[in-house]
C-alpha cells in the first residue's frame, strides 16, 4: 500500500438496501473527510485494488459513520467492499494545532532521555482514555508504555523524528 495515503476509515458492513456503508472511523475529522462531494479512495487491505469514490451523504451512527457514495445505488453493489479501507492522500491532511501530531508522524520516532541517551523507537499508539500512550520498543526487545503527558514528553521534533522524554520513576 502506498505510503502517501492516510487511512480515514474502514468499511465494516452495509447499512440498509440503498448502498450505504457502515464505516469505523480512523480520523479525528469525519466532518471534513465525509463531507458531501469529498473524494476518497477505497482500497483493499491486501490486494492492490483501489476505487475512487465521491461522498453523497454521511451521518454519525453509534461509534461509526453511515456513508453513501455517488457510485453505488444498492446493497448488491457495495456488499463486496466489506473490509476495504478508506484513504486520502497525505497532502490532503488537515492542519493540526501546535503540539498535536498525526499517528504516522509519531510512529517510527526515536526516543531519547534528557541526557540524549537512546531509549528506543515508537512502534504503536494506544488510546486507553485520559491520554494517549506511546509504545516504545526498547533494544532489550521489551516495550515501554509512555504516557503522553507534559511531565513525560518534553519535546517532539517531527522533522528529525526525535522525541525527548523525562523518564519518571517507575516507568522502566
PyMOL commands that set and color helices and strands:
alter all, ss='L'
color gray80, all
select helices_A, chain A and resi 30-33+75-81+90-92+103-106
alter helices_A, ss='H'
color red, helices_A
select strands_A, chain A and resi 5-15+20-25+39-43+50-61+64-69+85-89+110-112+118-126+133-138+143-147+153-157+162-165
alter strands_A, ss='S'
color yellow, strands_A
deselect
rebuild
show_as cartoon
